[in-house]
């Protein structure tokens, strides 16, 4: 299939494709199919970016958890400070919340 666009139209489509992180041809094909089916064009670029950010944050939180576990292991020679346990619990809750959020975003992506 071939079609022509003005420079302005091409720029508009190229910009939209970049926002969705799709090749120009893939974006155009997707848009044509959406129009042919009579459905609205989904915009998933923001969700993909959110998922990327959540996955990065979850990895960081896991690394914090590893550091806390090492501190606990080092503290086995004596009683670790009480605030250390608060940090451990907070890290575990944070990782669980991030994992839940990441899964919710993943489910909403096509």
N, C-alpha and C positions, 0 to 999 in steps of 0.2 A: 504494500500500500504506500502510495506517495501523496504528499500534499505540500502546498507551499504556504509559507508564512512571511509576512512583512518583517523587516528588521525589528520593529517594535514588538510584534507578536512573538517572534523567536526569542527575544530577550525575556519577555514575560514568562514564556513556557520554560526556558532554561533556568530562570530564577526559581520557579515553582519546583522544578525537578531537583535542583540543588537542595532546596529546603527539605524535600522528602528523601534526600540522599539516594536518588535514583538516576540512572543514565537517562539522557534525554529521550531516547527511543522507548525505553521501558516506561517512562512517565507518560509519554504520548499514547502508547498502547493502552496503558491502564486507564487513562482519561477517556479514550475512545470507547473502551468496553464499558466503563461506568455510564457514559452517556447513552450508549446503545441499550443498556439494561434499564435505563431510566432511574438510576439511583444516584445519590449524592456522592461527590468525590470525598473520600475520607482523607483527613489530614493527620498523618501519624508521625510526622517529623518531631513534634514536641514530645510525644510519648516515647519515641526512640531515644531522644536526648535525656529525658527523665530516667528511663531505664538505665542508660549508661552511667548517669550520675549516681543512681541508687546502688548499682553494682560496684562502683568504685568506693562509695562510702561503706558498703558492707565489707569489702575487702580491708579497708582501713580499720574498721571496728574489730574485725577478726584478728588483725595484727596487734591491736591494743589488748585483746583478750589473751593472745599468746604471751605478750609482755607481762600481763598480770599473773598468768599462770607461772611464769618464771619467777616472779617476785614471791609468789606464795611458796613455791618450791624452795627458794632461798630462805624464806622465813620459817621453814620447818625446823631450823635449829633453835627456834624460840617462837613465841606467839607473835604473829604478824600484827601490825597496827590495825585497830578496828575499822578505820576508814578504808583500808585496802579492800575489805569485804564489800563495802558500799560500791566501790569502783568496779569490782568484779560483777556484782549484780547489775549495775547500770550498763556495763558493756554487754552482758548477756541479753538484757532487755532490748538494747539498741539494735543488736544484730538480729534478733527475732523480728522486731518491727520493720527493719530494712528488708529482711527476707520476705516478709508478708507483703510489703509494698511492692517489691520487685516482682513477685509472683502475680499480683493484681495487675500491674502494668503489662507484664508479659501476656497474660490472658486476653487483654484488650487489644493487643497488636494483631494484625492479620497474619 
